[in-house]
Amino acid sequence: MTEQKYIAWRNRYLRAYSTGYYIFYNDDGEKGDAVTCSEAHGELLNTLVKLLSRNINSLITRVGVSHVTHVIEPKPFYPPSLLGYGMLISVLKRNQADFDGLLNYFDSFRNRNGLMQWQQQKDKYGRFIPSEEGGQNSATDGDIDIAAALFLAGRVWGHGGPQQNIDYKARAVALCKSICDYTINHRTFLPYLGDWVNEDTDMQRLTRPSDFILSHFLLFYYVSFSIADCAFSDGYWTRHKASALNNYLFIFQEDHERRDVWRRVLDACIAELNHQLSLHPTGLIADFLEHHHGAFRAPHGKVLGDKHDGHYNWNSCRVPWQIAHYYHQTKDARILPVMDAQGRFFAGEMSRHGEIRTGYELNGKALKKYMDLAFVAPVSFLFWVLGWKEYIEKAQKAMNDLDENTYFGETIAMLCMLQAIVPY
């Protein structure tokens, strides 16, 4: 059944373009002439790599399909860069041809800074062009996903392309340089929203917590290597043995030149998530944070997307999954208070209502009274990492009760399932 789900997903979303592939995400036509965007692209690339050291058939037998299900979708606002998620899923199918095809598409739509243009659309002649809504600019999370995928591809395949002339690691290092130069705030060491942010404008005061992809930032600093009873040689990790990290040590430095930057980015993201917990005991994180008087706080009203920018909504619904995946890899106790707070809040929601609602104010008041898989699947993954069996079962039942497909929710659910079983 998992294989059937993957084939159906691939047939629906993977499309050919010139010498490559892209992930189509506008089948309902609600996004006008848009055809794809950067995050969905990078995530598919990332997933294709991560399974290569494992046997896919044994994984399919073990995982079942409880996370790959349907979702009710009453016209949500999707985060502005979706395509990477599709690439992660293809990566997990050991398909280097798809990987290279998607990389070719990335190359076709890199901007002047070496980052992926966040969205493409068709013109009246059917040609793909940058979208009219700042389409030549980047969206930070999409490039982070692509860079992580390239590092992983370098460890698994080394090289790709028809002539084996693509050095994945070299491409990853180059992309990391662009991410560092154009999308990291070197005062706060938190991500900007994209390379379009000008330090002289108010937008430089914003950050998006769904861009705090801790596992990827750690990968930029180290790459996984399984070994027992060995400790890191610097900072926080000197106090931790391999057994505390699930025997996956990140001891091969990848992006040497920016090594210190990525450590500071990782530490800054973890510190900011804990700071937000001190302000909001629910553990809920706003879609955007705004810097005022020396500290980040949730904004009031619209700052980029809509009036819910200061709420837990379509961006930050991914945060429980992202921080849980990082903890699953590292057992880094610094992130555990945020996980515990979120877990307690969502366990309460499951006990009271039997569901995870679609969006919340940071005090825990629901924005909507329906469910969406994009909100439930990350919480299910959080419960799984915390080991809360009762609530895992409740969340899975809630997901199985949903009866419609959408790209965003179903793709996140599949990624949660795959990251639960595949070493990073």
C-alpha positions, 0 to 999 in steps of 0.5 A: 500500500505504501508503494501504491501511495508513492506511485500515485503521488509521483504520477500526480505531481512529478512532471517533466520539464526540458532536461529535468523534472519539477513538482506541480502543486497547483492542480486545483488552479487556486494559485493562478498560473503558478506551477511550482516553488522552491521548498517542495523542490528541495524536500523531494531532492532530500528524501531521495537521498536518505534511504540509500543506505537502507533496504526499501522493501523491508522499510515498506513492509514495516511502516504501514500507511497510517501516516499516508492518508487524506485531509480536508482542505478548505482553501488554506494559505500554503507557505510560499515554497512547497516543492522541496517536500515532493523531492524528499519523498522521491529521494527515499525511493532510491531514484537517482534519475529523479534526483538528477532531473530535479537538480537540473530543474533547480539549475534552470531557475537559480537566481543571481545569488545562486538560490532557487527562485521561489515560484515559477508560472506559465506565460501565455505561450506555456513557457516557465518564467519567474512568477510575478510576485517576486518570483526571482527571489528566494524562500529560505527553507527551500534552499536549506532543504536542497543543500541538505539533500546535496550533502546527503547525496554526496555521502551516498552517491558521490557524483551524479549526472549522465557523465558522473560530472555532478559533484554533489558535495561541491554543489552543496557547499556552494549553495550553503555559501549563498544561503549564509551570505544572503539569507542568514542575519549575521547579528542574530544568526537567525534566518531571513525570509529570503534573499530579498530582505534588505537590511535597511527595511523593516523586513530584516526584523522578521524571521520564520520559525519554520525555517529553523530546520535544526537537523539541516543546520547540524548537517551543514556542520557535520555529516552522519557517521555511525560509531560507538563511544565517541564524543564531539570535539567542541562546544556542547557536544564534548559532554555527550557520547555517541550513545546519547545520539542514537549512534549517529555522530556528525563528525565529518565537517562538510561546510568547513568555511562556514563551520562556526556560522552553522553552529551559531545558527543552530544554537540561536534557533534553539535559544529562540524557541526556548525564549518563545516558550518563556512567553507562551507556555503552550509551546506554540510558535507563531508563523513569524517573529518580529524583533523589537527592543532587543527581543523577538515576539509574535507580531500583531496582525499581518506582517507578510502573509495574513492577519494570522502571522502572529499565530500558530498556523500554516507555517509553524504547523511544521515546527513540532515535526522539525524539532522532534526530528532533531531531538530524535537524531541528537537527544539534545536536551536543550530542545526538550522543554519546547517539545514537552510543552507542545506535547502536553498542549496537543495531548490536551487537545486530543483528550478534550476534542479528539483532534488537532485543530487547524491553527491556534492563537498562542494561548491555545485558542483554536482558529478553526474547528476542523482538522488538516493533515498538515497540522495533525501529522507533525504532532503525531511525529512529536508524540512518537518521538516523546514515546506517548503511545496513547496519543500516537494512537489517537492522532493516527485515528484522527488522521485515518478519519480524514477523507480528502487529499491535499498536496501539503498535508499528505506530503508532510505526513509521508515525510514524517513517516519516512523520517521516523524510520530512515537515519539521517 
